[in-house]
């Protein structure tokens, strides 16, 4: 069976043909379609791939890094030309100006040779690429603090005056006592064309490690920038949320401080700050709990600051996290899908939304895309709902953004067009949107593409997260997909402005509005909890030898380190 071809551009005649064919098939109604088994008991063949109604713009390019630029570390398989883990920000002063970041040349053992940035000044249609100076291959040196062979976890934010800020995790440089990890931040005063020497927010030797950074420019104050990550001592299961702040627009940074410590046998992961319209900071993170008998559980939590990060509240629980993790439906090969890393967005009216992958809606048979919301700044949270179609396809890695008009937008991948061929893994990126968080309409953004050729970092890997923003009220996914059949250039970063009207998309995809599915009211089953624990064990075992903690604790569980 041949792999489905990746559509790169939808031509007008194609759009017209699809609309006419759909109208004919629907009797001109554009209504929903019932899919049965034909009455014969034989499952129907998979549906044809979805039409792609938007144009995809290539963001990334061939690697700019030469062999040996990193000092030739040994960190598994090096996937030259691969690009993973993208993130994007839009300039509040110029909506046509976007800056994206990603990992370039991924290692299977963790991290990459460098972090790339790209700037667009035409609403995502063309991009100029520049390495970030966070690694040796990216131009870092001892003099500028970027002399690290491996780097990971890129993040970007643009402040209210147009200054661009980026952060990343750098590691692997030799120091007394072992290797080290550092959180670096840089800024660009020309829209992402060039970058200043990085600031070191923290650096640690083998006794501590740092992971999963993010950076946020305060939209209410041009001088304030926040960075947050997890940091913990070796030989323990601890990793408190750690925070640094700049009060002069990234010129200097105050010393890092702990803002939340979950205590022994618990860690934070995936810290991410958003700023409410009233200036309140909200830090979302996963708390992983290490339980007796080698069991683990996870919760989405927040802490808040009403004084620009000087002091922080206690933790507020958002939801239990019941991800079971995605796998190839035919081979069982694991997908490194960013499970247990929820994403958060704030609406113009201050309502908070959080999304993640969750198995509770099918009792652990597969992950759905879950969503919860808080209208009161995070004090209380609604019961989670599933917002993707209730079909047998595994869904994973959601990103979320709320447009200026209040429309909630979520992108995610799934396997609904899997063909049953164990040699390919057709994957589609979807965008679903809602104005009330109760009724959702989706359309295909990109694919099907073959996930089987993605870099393998203890699981097929596109990144622990993807980017999503908007140019005014045009949604802008910023994501990675594979280049089908091209093992010399396995993945690229794309942008895809969503400009087709909802009615046309509904005619083309024949996808009805999906009503959010409420979570089961009964407690989670023992089988579900076991699957969740097994997935969390896999998540925390994906750690890099350069920075992981590997001594068992009194609970009998190796101290966690997320592979960067």
Order of alpha helices (4+ residues) and beta strands (2+ residues): alpha-beta-beta-beta-beta-beta-beta-beta-beta-beta-beta-beta-beta-beta-beta-beta-beta-beta-beta-beta-beta-beta-beta-beta-beta-beta-beta-beta-beta-beta-beta-beta-alpha-beta-beta-alpha
